[in-house]
Amino acid sequence: MGKYGYAISLGIQSTLVYRVNFVVRALFGLVPLLALILLWRAIHEGQANPDIGGYSQSEVITYYLIVNVVVALTAVTEDDWQIAADIRDGRISQFLLKPIDYLRYRLCLFAAGRIVYTAAAVIPTAVFLWSQRENLVAPASGLHFGVFAASVVLTGLLQFFVSFTMALLAFWVLEVATFIFILFAFEYVAGGHLFPLDMLPSWLQAVLHLTPFPYMLYFPVSVYLGRVQGALLWQGLLVQGCWVAATYLLARAVWSRGLRRYSAVGG
């Protein structure tokens, strides 16, 4: 395992070169968040009923604030593009000749990137959260916060394995951008980034929960807000863990199948 620890160390060192970029990205990422908060405030002020879709103004604002935190901790940024480029340009050949697993290596680089990005984004995000403290709802309980933390870890793994699998399509096609953008569009809507999924009709919620998308963002945020209670708390965490295991096995299978088609020439 020492070599993977070394990979994380190298990943942190190389990613630190872009720390200013991360700070700027974090700052500009707060602009659409602020727009959403102002939009929902205007919606609530224009309604006689203080709750919309079962969310009070403070709850819906907290929802988007926690979404921003979870995205900062778990989102895949450039990893899928880099994986596809490694395959397309033949750079994975060096990993096939060494005692190192490419999936674990990329997972280490993903973790390193999240560490550096989180460190760069913590100050602007903390300042923004403090500015919204009047509407920031605390975790439902200590248990919910613990499950939320565990769910965020599983969310990061799920995000990575899905993106890794999509990037492996580079074994078959020259350009994977279309597939990545389609996946991002589905995740943005079906994952609860645009709006809470429990505002949708119950039948549509049931359909979406048959996919991994709600567990890539919506589920941990719902746990934080206490909208998942009792046995459903552990059931949801178990389902999320099963999706992580399923996407991991799928990534392994696609990797093995892709290597059969892979060829590299030149020196």
DRENTI-188435 format. One record per residue (C-alpha): x, y, z; residue in one letter. Coordinates in pm, whole numbers, padded with zeros to 5 digits, always signed. Layout:
! DRENTI-188435
XYZa ...
***
This chain:
! DRENTI-188435
+00000+00000+00000m +00301+00229+00034g +00310+00295-00340k -00049+00421-00332y +00030+00645-00038g +00316+00781-00244y +00073+00832-00535a -00152+01040-00307i +00150+01243-00196s +00255+01307-00557l -00103+01389-00649g -00126+01649-00373i +00205+01805-00478q +00106+01826-00846s -00245+01951-00769t -00115+02226-00540l +00017+02397-00852v -00346+02480-00934y -00451+02592-00584r -00527+02947-00702v -00746+02804-00978n -00934+02604-00715f -00993+02912-00502v -01127+03102-00805v -01345+02806-00904r -01483+02784-00550a -01560+03157-00544l -01736+03156-00880f -01920+02839-00780g -02089+03038-00505l -02245+03279-00758v -02512+03037-00893p -02567+02917-00536l -02645+03273-00428l -02881+03310-00725a -03068+02994-00622l -03099+03117-00263i -03237+03453-00376l -03478+03275-00611l -03618+03049-00339w -03647+03340-00097r -03857+03525-00354a -04072+03212-00409i -04137+03169-00036h -04213+03536+00017e -04480+03520-00252g -04661+03223-00095q -04919+03223+00183a -04806+02874+00284n -04453+02897+00432p -04373+02541+00319d -04322+02456-00048i -04296+02090-00133g -04257+02017+00238g -03957+02252+00270y -03951+02568+00475s -03738+02859+00354q -03456+02768+00594s -03468+02401+00494e -03453+02467+00120v -03166+02716+00164i -02982+02466+00384t -03044+02200+00118y -02855+02399-00145y -02581+02498+00100l -02516+02134+00191i -02536+02036-00177v -02252+02280-00240n -02048+02126+00042v -02106+01768-00080v -02016+01865-00437v -01691+02025-00317a -01601+01706-00129l -01699+01447-00389t -01728+01589-00742a -01510+01446-01017v -01345+01735-01200t -01079+01641-01456e -01028+01274-01367d -01253+01128-01637d -01092+01343-01908w -00743+01246-01790q -00830+00875-01787i -00970+00895-02139a -00658+01083-02253a -00430+00819-02096d -00608+00550-02298i -00625+00747-02621r -00258+00855-02607d -00128+00516-02495g +00003+00634-02159r -00161+00348-01972i +00099+00114-02120s +00342+00211-01846q +00094+00092-01582f +00043-00241-01752l +00413-00316-01716l +00439-00220-01348k +00300-00374-01027p +00043-00099-00983i -00331-00112-01031d -00453+00170-01255y -00794+00202-01089l -00639+00234-00744r -00382+00478-00880y -00653+00701-01027r -00854+00673-00705l -00550+00801-00515c -00519+01096-00754l -00892+01165-00716f -00856+01168-00336a -00554+01399-00363a -00748+01638-00584g -01042+01645-00344r -00808+01714-00049i -00646+02011-00222v -00974+02146-00360y -01142+02120-00019t -00850+02298+00147a -00865+02575-00113a -01244+02610-00095a -01288+02586+00282v -01238+02957+00358i -01473+03107+00092p -01731+02834+00160t -01712+02887+00537a -01753+03263+00493v -02055+03207+00269f -02211+02962+00516l -02156+03211+00796w -02331+03481+00593s -02631+03247+00564q -02623+03133+00928r -02975+03263+00997e -03116+03011+00749n -02864+02731+00806l -03031+02437+00976v -02816+02217+01203a -02801+01838+01144p -03112+01656+01259a -02911+01466+01523s -02563+01336+01599g -02662+01002+01444l -02777+01173+01126h -02453+01367+01104f -02250+01046+01142g -02452+00871+00872v -02421+01184+00658f -02039+01172+00688a -02034+00802+00594a -02270+00868+00305s -02046+01148+00173v -01755+00902+00156v -01971+00653-00035l -02091+00936-00260t -01732+01020-00352g -01658+00656-00435l -01977+00624-00638l -01899+00941-00831q -01548+00817-00907f -01640+00465-01016f -01918+00589-01247v -01686+00849-01404s -01404+00594-01432f -01633+00353-01617t -01753+00624-01854m -01394+00729-01928a -01309+00367-02018l -01531+00402-02323l -01217+00554-02476a -01114+00194-02547f -01392+00183-02807w -01447+00545-02920v -01209+00829-02992l -01407+01096-02809e -01599+01035-02486v -01709+01396-02428a -02067+01329-02546t -02113+01040-02304f -01965+01237-02014i -02191+01536-02079f -02499+01313-02105i -02408+01149-01775l -02353+01490-01614f -02694+01611-01737a -02872+01307-01591f -02682+01337-01264e -02754+01711-01236y -03130+01659-01258v -03182+01306-01123a -02924+01349-00848g -03106+01637-00683g -02862+01912-00771h -03124+02127-00943l -03403+02073-00686f -03490+01827-00405p -03619+01504-00553l -03900+01469-00297d -04069+01765-00468m -04134+01533-00764l -04439+01304-00796p -04407+00989-00585s -04406+00755-00888w -04116+00947-01044l -03925+00938-00715q -03970+00560-00706a -03831+00528-01059v -03530+00750-00985l -03446+00552-00670h -03397+00248-00890l -03093+00427-01035t -02769+00532-00862p -02827+00904-00927f -03012+00995-00604p -02728+00836-00406y -02472+01057-00582m -02598+01371-00404l -02960+01379-00287y -02941+01100-00029f -02660+01241+00193p -02822+01587+00191v -03158+01436+00288s -02988+01250+00573v -02835+01574+00699y -03177+01744+00700l -03334+01450+00883g -03576+01369+00602r -03466+01005+00620v -03558+00842+00952q -03552+00509+01129g -03490+00194+00930a -03487+00392+00605l -03166+00558+00724l -02976+00228+00732w -03158+00088+00432q -03055+00390+00223g -02694+00361+00339l -02695-00009+00250l -02839+00059-00096v -02577+00328-00152q -02305+00083-00049g -02447-00175-00291c -02434+00079-00574w -02071+00153-00487v -01990-00220-00501a -02185-00264-00826a -02013+00028-01002t -01674-00093-00878y -01734-00439-01026l -01862-00279-01347l -01549-00064-01370a -01332-00375-01327r -01527-00564-01592a -01513-00280-01846v -01139-00234-01775w -01070-00604-01840s -01281-00601-02155r -01118-00281-02277g -00765-00416-02233l -00846-00691-02484r -00899-00420-02747r -00613-00199-02640y -00296-00177-02845s -00010+00072-02834a +00278+00112-03076v +00587+00327-03082g +00869+00394-02838g 
***
